[in-house]
Amino acid sequence: MKIRAVRIAPNAAPVVVEIEDSLEAMQAEVGGCIECLGIGGKVDAMVNEEGLLKNLPFNRYLMTPYGPRPFVGTAIVVAHDDEGETIGLSDAQIALTLKAASL
C-alpha cells in the first residue's frame, strides 16, 4: 500500500510523494536507518539516524515539541494514527508541511 508523504531534501523545495508503507521504503528515502522525530499534530519526520555521523548536508531546522532541531540529509514527513502506526498525510497536513518547510 502506498502513502502520501512530503520529501524534504537539502537545498530543495519540499515535494509531495507517494511511497510504499514500509520500513524499507522510508530507509531508502533517507539513505539509511531511520529516526522518527515527532513534530506535532500526529506528524512525524523520518530522518537518517546517523546523518550527523555521516556528515550528511545540513537541511533545515525542524520545529519539535522541544524546540527547533537541526537535521541533515533528506527527511520524509508522514503521519501516524492513534495506535502509532504510520499513515499517509492528510491534505491539511501536507499544506502545513509544505508551508513550514519552504525555503
C-alpha positions as CSV (number, residue, x, y, z in Angstrom):
1,M,0.0,0.0,0.0
2,K,1.3,3.5,-0.8
3,I,1.0,6.5,1.5
4,R,1.3,10.2,0.8
5,A,4.3,11.9,2.3
6,V,6.4,15.1,1.9
7,R,10.1,14.7,1.0
8,I,12.4,17.4,2.3
9,A,15.8,17.3,0.7
10,P,18.7,19.7,1.4
11,N,18.7,22.9,-0.7
12,A,15.4,21.9,-2.4
13,A,11.7,22.7,-2.2
14,P,9.7,20.1,-0.3
15,V,7.7,17.8,-2.6
16,V,4.7,15.5,-2.1
17,V,5.5,11.9,-2.9
18,E,3.8,8.5,-2.7
19,I,5.9,5.8,-1.1
20,E,5.3,2.3,0.0
21,D,4.1,2.0,3.6
22,S,7.2,0.0,4.7
23,L,10.3,0.4,6.8
24,E,12.5,-0.3,3.7
25,A,10.8,2.4,1.6
26,M,11.4,5.0,4.4
27,Q,15.0,3.9,4.8
28,A,15.6,4.2,1.1
29,E,14.2,7.8,1.2
30,V,16.6,8.9,4.0
31,G,19.5,6.8,2.9
32,G,19.9,4.5,6.0
33,C,18.4,3.7,9.3
34,I,15.5,6.0,10.3
35,E,15.0,8.1,13.4
36,C,11.4,9.2,14.0
37,L,11.0,12.8,15.2
38,G,7.6,13.8,16.4
39,I,6.9,17.3,15.1
40,G,3.4,17.6,16.5
41,G,-0.2,17.0,15.4
42,K,0.3,13.3,14.8
43,V,3.0,14.2,12.2
44,D,6.5,12.7,12.2
45,A,9.7,13.4,10.3
46,M,11.7,10.3,9.4
47,V,15.4,11.3,9.2
48,N,18.7,9.3,8.9
49,E,19.6,8.5,12.5
50,E,23.3,8.5,11.6
51,G,23.1,11.7,9.4
52,L,25.4,13.7,11.7
53,L,28.0,10.9,12.0
54,K,28.0,10.5,8.2
55,N,28.3,14.3,7.7
56,L,25.2,14.5,5.5
57,P,24.5,18.0,4.3
58,F,22.6,20.4,6.5
59,N,18.9,20.6,5.6
60,R,16.8,22.7,7.8
61,Y,15.6,23.2,11.3
62,L,12.5,21.2,12.3
63,M,10.2,22.5,14.9
64,T,9.6,19.8,17.5
65,P,7.7,19.9,20.8
66,Y,11.1,20.5,22.4
67,G,12.0,23.5,20.2
68,P,13.8,23.8,16.9
69,R,16.1,20.9,16.0
70,P,18.6,20.9,13.1
71,F,18.6,18.0,10.8
72,V,20.8,16.8,8.0
73,G,20.1,14.8,4.8
74,T,16.7,14.0,3.4
75,A,13.6,13.7,5.6
76,I,10.3,12.1,4.8
77,V,7.3,13.5,6.6
78,V,4.4,11.2,7.4
79,A,1.6,10.9,9.9
80,H,0.6,8.3,12.5
81,D,-2.8,7.1,13.8
82,D,-3.9,6.7,17.4
83,E,-2.1,3.3,17.7
84,G,1.2,4.8,16.5
85,E,1.0,3.2,13.0
86,T,2.4,5.2,10.1
87,I,-0.2,6.5,7.7
88,G,-0.2,9.0,4.9
89,L,-0.6,12.7,5.4
90,S,-4.0,14.4,5.0
91,D,-4.4,17.3,2.6
92,A,-4.3,19.7,5.6
93,Q,-1.1,18.1,7.0
94,I,0.5,18.3,3.5
95,A,-0.3,22.0,3.2
96,L,1.1,22.8,6.6
97,T,4.3,20.8,6.0
98,L,4.9,22.4,2.6
99,K,4.5,25.8,4.1
100,A,6.7,25.1,7.1
101,A,9.5,23.5,5.1
102,S,9.6,26.0,2.2
103,L,12.9,27.7,1.7
